């Protein structure tokens, strides 16, 4: 596509689109809602909220959360409330357009019990490091002085993409790339991974319709979380030196999640 983006890289777009297996689209077309869903409960929204949270280390099982949401089984609040908030953020996304204001509102919703109110939906003003489990620096995000300008570029490109005429393969590419660019900016004090995965799904739904909400990408990322993190790390350790030409392995995970949808 002949469009000037400010931050979303497109060097891999042609190769990516030419390599998408037709089976991915065939699998997407066959997606349908679960028989467990009802007017007051969405099974696949539960899957998204649970596994996106589990990627971030939350200890909760899908079976327990379904019992909690669908059947009203009571658990200790600490066990369910962060996932409840993320579930509500997904519901909000399903009812609203994908744009800056609504992303910030969704972030405020999903971080109700993670961040102080003053930090919810607000870009960070401090340095951001991603650490390994043993406390070593794994990634240095953009400096706080540049967060706002980088996010302005992100939202510019997002607005262009939301209204662009994209093929199925292009839609997958840009959904995953928005996820990746957002994570690398790391604009918030917390909740960046959850928000990035929501944006990816949200973008798919804006372009492809409600079937996109049935894609179990968050579960796929959790089931392959070592690969998920490894492919994100592959771009580099410092924001200023990122090489998005190393992103292909990450971008391939989204179509893989569609084909493996079960």
Buried (B, 14 or more C-beta within 10 A) or exposed (E): BEEEBEBBBBEBBEEBBEEBEEEBBEBBEEBEBBEEBEEEBBBBBBBBBBBBBBBBEBEBEBEBBBBBBBEEEEEEEEBBEBBBBBBBBBBBBBEBEBBBEBBBBBBBBBBBEBBEEEBBBBBBEEEBEBEEEEEEEEBBBBEBEEBEEBBEBBBBBBEBBBEEEBEBBBBBBBBBBBBBBBBBBBBBBBBBBBBBBBBBBBBBBBBBEEBBBBBBBBBBBBBBEEBBBEBBBBBBEEBEEBEBEBBBEBBBBBBBBBEEBE
